[in-house]
Amino acid sequence: MKFVTDGMLGKLTRWLRMLGHDVEYTGSMDDRELIKKAKKEGRVLLTRDLELYKQAVAKGAEAFLMESADQTSNLANLAKRFGFKLEVNVKVSRCPKCNGKIKVVSKASIADKIPATTSSNYDEFWQCQSCRQIYWRGTHWKRIDKTLDDAKKTLAT
């Protein structure tokens, strides 16, 4: 899926990228530019702004109104509407920071860029091909799994 999100959906943008979706995000585009980008690039416009949503639909852009501030509910609603899985698959995940593609890298190739404790505790690493950010399944992964599990439960009700 390809999305464009407005300035109010930065956290949701990062979640969708981790799930493997191509998401353009900028807080500096005005409503007209967001709608134009959505139409031109075949992206779904995601917004919490009711007026922007109405304008987008009126101008023929596909849009989805995010009615909750809760990430779990938002993820469940999007998965239901667009039929995607609520699972992180690092083979298709995108960089949460910049939307670039990530790929597996060897520990040896990034050892000088990560803390020694991380290097001694983890063996699998990924790196963004655009911004060079390095990722691993650290302790934060439990929170990621919990959020996705909660979204799956919300989806099932």
SELUM-250928 format. One record per residue: residue number from 1; residue in one letter; x, y, z of N, C-alpha, C in turn. Coordinates in nm, 2 decimals. Example, Ala and Ser with C-alpha at 12.3 -4.5 7.8 and 13.67 -1.06 7.14 Angstrom:
BEGIN
   nuvex   mike      npx      npy      npz     capx     capy     capz      cpx      cpy      cpz
       1      a     1.32    -0.57     0.78     1.23    -0.45     0.78     1.32    -0.33     0.78
       2      s     1.28    -0.22     0.71     1.37    -0.11     0.71     1.29     0.00     0.79
# end
This chain:
BEGIN
   nuvex   mike      npx      npy      npz     capx     capy     capz      cpx      cpy      cpz
       1      m     0.08    -0.12     0.00     0.00     0.00     0.00     0.09     0.12     0.00
       2      k     0.04     0.23    -0.06     0.10     0.36    -0.06     0.01     0.46     0.00
       3      f     0.07     0.53     0.10    -0.01     0.63     0.17     0.06     0.76     0.17
       4      v    -0.01     0.87     0.20     0.04     1.00     0.23    -0.03     1.04     0.36
       5      t     0.04     1.09     0.46    -0.02     1.12     0.59     0.01     1.27     0.61
       6      d    -0.09     1.33     0.68    -0.07     1.47     0.72     0.01     1.49     0.84
       7      g     0.04     1.61     0.88     0.13     1.64     0.99     0.09     1.59     1.12
       8      m    -0.03     1.55     1.14    -0.08     1.50     1.27    -0.06     1.35     1.29
       9      l     0.00     1.28     1.19     0.00     1.13     1.19     0.15     1.08     1.19
      10      g     0.24     1.15     1.25     0.38     1.11     1.25     0.40     0.97     1.31
      11      k     0.34     0.94     1.42     0.36     0.81     1.49     0.30     0.70     1.40
      12      l     0.18     0.72     1.35     0.11     0.62     1.26     0.20     0.60     1.14
      13      t     0.26     0.70     1.09     0.35     0.69     0.97     0.46     0.59     1.00
      14      r     0.52     0.60     1.11     0.63     0.51     1.15     0.58     0.36     1.16
      15      w     0.46     0.35     1.22     0.41     0.21     1.23     0.38     0.15     1.09
      16      l     0.32     0.23     1.01     0.29     0.18     0.87     0.41     0.14     0.80
      17      r     0.52     0.22     0.81     0.64     0.19     0.74     0.70     0.06     0.80
      18      m     0.70     0.04     0.93     0.75    -0.09     0.98     0.67    -0.21     0.93
      19      l     0.54    -0.18     0.90     0.46    -0.29     0.85     0.48    -0.31     0.70
      20      g     0.57    -0.23     0.64     0.61    -0.25     0.50     0.54    -0.16     0.40
      21      h     0.47    -0.06     0.44     0.40     0.03     0.35     0.48     0.15     0.32
      22      d     0.47     0.20     0.19     0.53     0.32     0.14     0.45     0.44     0.19
      23      v     0.50     0.51     0.28     0.43     0.62     0.34     0.51     0.75     0.33
      24      e     0.45     0.85     0.26     0.51     0.98     0.25     0.45     1.06     0.36
      25      y     0.54     1.14     0.43     0.49     1.22     0.55     0.57     1.35     0.54
      26      t     0.49     1.46     0.56     0.56     1.59     0.58     0.46     1.68     0.65
      27      g     0.51     1.75     0.74     0.43     1.85     0.82     0.42     1.98     0.75
      28      s     0.49     1.99     0.63     0.50     2.12     0.57     0.41     2.14     0.45
      29      m     0.34     2.03     0.40     0.25     2.04     0.29     0.12     2.10     0.33
      30      d     0.06     2.18     0.25    -0.07     2.23     0.28    -0.17     2.13     0.22
      31      d    -0.30     2.15     0.25    -0.40     2.06     0.21    -0.41     2.03     0.06
      32      r    -0.39     2.14    -0.01    -0.40     2.13    -0.16    -0.29     2.04    -0.21
      33      e    -0.17     2.06    -0.16    -0.05     1.98    -0.20    -0.06     1.83    -0.16
      34      l    -0.12     1.80    -0.04    -0.14     1.66     0.01    -0.24     1.59    -0.09
      35      i    -0.35     1.66    -0.12    -0.45     1.60    -0.21    -0.39     1.58    -0.35
      36      k    -0.31     1.67    -0.40    -0.25     1.66    -0.53    -0.15     1.54    -0.53
      37      k    -0.07     1.53    -0.43     0.03     1.42    -0.42    -0.04     1.28    -0.41
      38      a    -0.15     1.28    -0.33    -0.23     1.15    -0.32    -0.28     1.11    -0.46
      39      k    -0.34     1.20    -0.53    -0.39     1.17    -0.67    -0.28     1.14    -0.77
      40      k    -0.18     1.22    -0.77    -0.07     1.20    -0.87     0.00     1.07    -0.85
      41      e     0.03     1.03    -0.73     0.11     0.91    -0.70     0.02     0.79    -0.66
      42      g    -0.11     0.80    -0.67    -0.19     0.68    -0.63    -0.18     0.64    -0.49
      43      r    -0.17     0.74    -0.40    -0.16     0.72    -0.26    -0.29     0.74    -0.19
      44      v    -0.32     0.67    -0.08    -0.43     0.70     0.00    -0.39     0.80     0.10
      45      l    -0.47     0.91     0.11    -0.45     1.02     0.20    -0.51     0.98     0.34
      46      l    -0.42     0.98     0.44    -0.47     0.95     0.58    -0.46     1.08     0.66
      47      t    -0.57     1.11     0.73    -0.58     1.23     0.80    -0.67     1.22     0.92
      48      r    -0.65     1.31     1.02    -0.74     1.32     1.13    -0.83     1.45     1.11
      49      d    -0.80     1.52     1.00    -0.87     1.65     0.97    -0.99     1.62     0.89
      50      l    -1.11     1.64     0.95    -1.23     1.61     0.88    -1.25     1.70     0.75
      51      e    -1.21     1.83     0.76    -1.22     1.91     0.64    -1.13     1.87     0.53
      52      l    -1.01     1.83     0.56    -0.91     1.78     0.46    -0.97     1.65     0.40
      53      y    -1.02     1.57     0.48    -1.08     1.44     0.43    -1.19     1.47     0.33
      54      k    -1.28     1.56     0.37    -1.39     1.60     0.28    -1.34     1.66     0.14
      55      q    -1.24     1.75     0.15    -1.19     1.81     0.03    -1.13     1.70    -0.06
      56      a    -1.05     1.61     0.00    -0.98     1.50    -0.08    -1.09     1.42    -0.15
      57      v    -1.19     1.38    -0.08    -1.29     1.29    -0.14    -1.36     1.37    -0.25
      58      a    -1.39     1.50    -0.23    -1.46     1.58    -0.33    -1.38     1.60    -0.45
      59      k    -1.25     1.60    -0.44    -1.15     1.61    -0.55    -1.11     1.48    -0.61
      60      g    -1.17     1.37    -0.57    -1.14     1.24    -0.63    -1.02     1.17    -0.58
      61      a    -0.97     1.21    -0.47    -0.85     1.14    -0.41    -0.91     1.03    -0.31
      62      e    -0.84     0.92    -0.30    -0.88     0.82    -0.20    -0.83     0.87    -0.07
      63      a    -0.92     0.87     0.03    -0.88     0.92     0.16    -0.94     0.84     0.27
      64      f    -0.88     0.84     0.38    -0.94     0.76     0.50    -0.92     0.85     0.62
      65      l    -1.03     0.87     0.69    -1.03     0.96     0.81    -1.00     0.88     0.93
      66      m    -0.89     0.92     1.00    -0.85     0.85     1.12    -0.92     0.92     1.24
      67      e    -1.02     0.84     1.29    -1.11     0.90     1.39    -1.06     0.89     1.54
      68      s    -0.95     0.82     1.56    -0.90     0.80     1.69    -0.76     0.85     1.71
      69      a    -0.72     0.89     1.83    -0.58     0.93     1.86    -0.50     0.81     1.90
      70      d    -0.57     0.69     1.92    -0.51     0.57     1.97    -0.45     0.49     1.86
      71      q    -0.32     0.46     1.87    -0.25     0.39     1.76    -0.30     0.25     1.74
      72      t    -0.34     0.18     1.85    -0.39     0.05     1.83    -0.52     0.05     1.75
      73      s    -0.61     0.14     1.78    -0.74     0.14     1.71    -0.71     0.18     1.56
      74      n    -0.62     0.28     1.54    -0.59     0.32     1.41    -0.53     0.21     1.32
      75      l    -0.44     0.14     1.38    -0.38     0.02     1.31    -0.49    -0.08     1.27
      76      a    -0.57    -0.11     1.37    -0.68    -0.21     1.35    -0.77    -0.16     1.24
      77      n    -0.81    -0.03     1.24    -0.91     0.02     1.14    -0.85     0.02     1.00
      78      l    -0.72     0.05     0.99    -0.65     0.05     0.86    -0.64    -0.09     0.81
      79      a    -0.60    -0.18     0.90    -0.58    -0.32     0.85    -0.72    -0.38     0.80
      80      k    -0.82    -0.34     0.87    -0.96    -0.39     0.83    -0.99    -0.33     0.69
      81      r    -0.98    -0.20     0.68    -1.02    -0.13     0.56    -0.93    -0.17     0.44
      82      f    -0.80    -0.18     0.46    -0.71    -0.21     0.34    -0.66    -0.35     0.33
      83      g    -0.70    -0.44     0.43    -0.67    -0.58     0.42    -0.53    -0.62     0.43
      84      f    -0.45    -0.55     0.52    -0.31    -0.59     0.54    -0.30    -0.65     0.68
      85      k    -0.19    -0.73     0.69    -0.16    -0.80     0.81    -0.09    -0.70     0.91
      86      l    -0.12    -0.73     1.04    -0.06    -0.65     1.15     0.06    -0.73     1.20
      87      e     0.16    -0.74     1.11     0.29    -0.81     1.14     0.41    -0.74     1.08
      88      v     0.51    -0.73     1.16     0.64    -0.68     1.10     0.71    -0.79     1.03
      89      n     0.74    -0.77     0.91     0.82    -0.86     0.83     0.94    -0.78     0.78
      90      v     1.05    -0.81     0.84     1.17    -0.73     0.80     1.21    -0.74     0.66
      91      k     1.16    -0.84     0.59     1.19    -0.85     0.44     1.12    -0.74     0.36
      92      v     1.01    -0.68     0.42     0.94    -0.58     0.34     0.93    -0.45     0.42
      93      s     0.97    -0.45     0.55     0.96    -0.33     0.63     1.04    -0.22     0.57
      94      r     1.00    -0.10     0.60     1.06     0.02     0.55     1.12     0.10     0.68
      95      c     1.21     0.19     0.65     1.27     0.26     0.76     1.16     0.35     0.82
      96      p     1.14     0.34     0.95     1.04     0.43     1.02     1.07     0.58     1.01
      97      k     1.20     0.61     1.00     1.24     0.75     1.00     1.23     0.81     0.86
      98      c     1.27     0.74     0.75     1.28     0.81     0.62     1.20     0.74     0.51
      99      n     1.14     0.62     0.54     1.07     0.55     0.44     1.16     0.47     0.34
     100      g     1.29     0.47     0.36     1.38     0.40     0.28     1.36     0.25     0.30
     101      k     1.42     0.17     0.21     1.42     0.03     0.22     1.53    -0.02     0.31
     102      i     1.50    -0.12     0.39     1.60    -0.18     0.48     1.65    -0.31     0.43
     103      k     1.77    -0.35     0.47     1.82    -0.48     0.43     1.91    -0.54     0.54
     104      v     1.92    -0.67     0.54     2.00    -0.74     0.64     2.15    -0.69     0.62
     105      v     2.21    -0.67     0.73     2.36    -0.64     0.73     2.43    -0.73     0.83
     106      s     2.55    -0.76     0.81     2.62    -0.84     0.91     2.66    -0.76     1.03
     107      k     2.67    -0.82     1.14     2.72    -0.76     1.26     2.85    -0.69     1.24
     108      a     2.94    -0.76     1.18     3.08    -0.71     1.15     3.08    -0.58     1.08
     109      s     2.99    -0.57     0.98     2.99    -0.45     0.90     2.94    -0.32     0.97
     110      i     2.87    -0.34     1.09     2.82    -0.22     1.16     2.87    -0.22     1.31
     111      a     2.95    -0.31     1.34     3.00    -0.32     1.48     3.05    -0.19     1.54
     112      d     3.12    -0.11     1.46     3.17     0.02     1.51     3.06     0.13     1.51
     113      k     2.94     0.10     1.48     2.83     0.20     1.48     2.73     0.17     1.58
     114      i     2.74     0.06     1.66     2.64     0.02     1.76     2.72     0.01     1.89
     115      p     2.64     0.02     2.00     2.70     0.00     2.14     2.75    -0.14     2.15
     116      a     2.86    -0.16     2.23     2.92    -0.29     2.25     2.82    -0.39     2.31
     117      t     2.74    -0.34     2.41     2.64    -0.43     2.47     2.53    -0.47     2.36
     118      t     2.50    -0.39     2.27     2.41    -0.43     2.16     2.47    -0.54     2.08
     119      s     2.60    -0.52     2.05     2.67    -0.62     1.97     2.68    -0.75     2.04
     120      s     2.70    -0.75     2.17     2.71    -0.88     2.24     2.58    -0.94     2.27
     121      n     2.47    -0.87     2.26     2.34    -0.93     2.29     2.25    -0.96     2.17
     122      y     2.29    -0.91     2.05     2.20    -0.94     1.94     2.29    -0.98     1.82
     123      d     2.23    -1.06     1.73     2.30    -1.11     1.61     2.24    -1.06     1.48
     124      e     2.11    -1.02     1.48     2.05    -0.98     1.35     2.03    -0.83     1.35
     125      f     2.08    -0.78     1.24     2.07    -0.63     1.22     2.02    -0.60     1.08
     126      w     1.96    -0.48     1.07     1.91    -0.43     0.94     1.95    -0.28     0.93
     127      q     1.97    -0.24     0.81     2.02    -0.10     0.79     1.94    -0.04     0.68
     128      c     1.89     0.09     0.70     1.82     0.16     0.60     1.92     0.20     0.49
     129      q     1.88     0.17     0.37     1.97     0.20     0.25     1.97     0.35     0.22
     130      s     1.88     0.43     0.27     1.88     0.57     0.25     1.95     0.65     0.36
     131      c     1.90     0.64     0.48     1.95     0.72     0.59     2.06     0.65     0.67
     132      r     2.08     0.52     0.65     2.18     0.44     0.71     2.15     0.40     0.86
     133      q     2.03     0.43     0.90     1.99     0.40     1.04     2.00     0.24     1.06
     134      i     2.05     0.20     1.17     2.06     0.06     1.20     1.95     0.01     1.30
     135      y     1.90    -0.11     1.27     1.79    -0.16     1.35     1.82    -0.30     1.40
     136      w     1.76    -0.34     1.51     1.77    -0.48     1.57     1.65    -0.50     1.65
     137      r     1.62    -0.62     1.69     1.51    -0.66     1.77     1.55    -0.64     1.92
     138      g     1.56    -0.52     1.96     1.60    -0.49     2.10     1.48    -0.51     2.20
     139      t     1.50    -0.46     2.32     1.40    -0.47     2.42     1.27    -0.40     2.39
     140      h     1.28    -0.30     2.30     1.16    -0.23     2.26     1.06    -0.31     2.17
     141      w     1.12    -0.43     2.13     1.04    -0.51     2.04     0.92    -0.57     2.11
     142      k     0.93    -0.59     2.24     0.81    -0.63     2.32     0.70    -0.54     2.31
     143      r     0.73    -0.41     2.32     0.62    -0.30     2.30     0.56    -0.31     2.16
     144      i     0.64    -0.33     2.06     0.59    -0.33     1.93     0.50    -0.45     1.91
     145      d     0.54    -0.57     1.96     0.46    -0.69     1.96     0.33    -0.67     2.03
     146      k     0.33    -0.61     2.15     0.21    -0.58     2.23     0.11    -0.49     2.16
     147      t     0.16    -0.39     2.10     0.07    -0.30     2.02     0.01    -0.37     1.91
     148      l     0.09    -0.45     1.83     0.03    -0.52     1.72    -0.07    -0.63     1.77
     149      d    -0.04    -0.70     1.88    -0.13    -0.80     1.93    -0.26    -0.73     1.97
     150      d    -0.25    -0.62     2.04    -0.37    -0.54     2.08    -0.45    -0.50     1.96
     151      a    -0.38    -0.46     1.86    -0.45    -0.41     1.74    -0.52    -0.53     1.67
     152      k    -0.46    -0.65     1.67    -0.52    -0.77     1.62    -0.65    -0.81     1.70
     153      k    -0.64    -0.79     1.83    -0.75    -0.82     1.92    -0.87    -0.72     1.89
     154      t    -0.83    -0.60     1.87    -0.93    -0.50     1.84    -1.00    -0.53     1.70
     155      l    -0.92    -0.57     1.61    -0.97    -0.61     1.48    -1.06    -0.73     1.48
     156      a    -1.04    -0.82     1.58    -1.12    -0.94     1.59    -1.25    -0.92     1.65
     157      t    -1.27    -0.80     1.72    -1.40    -0.78     1.79    -1.50    -0.71     1.70
# end
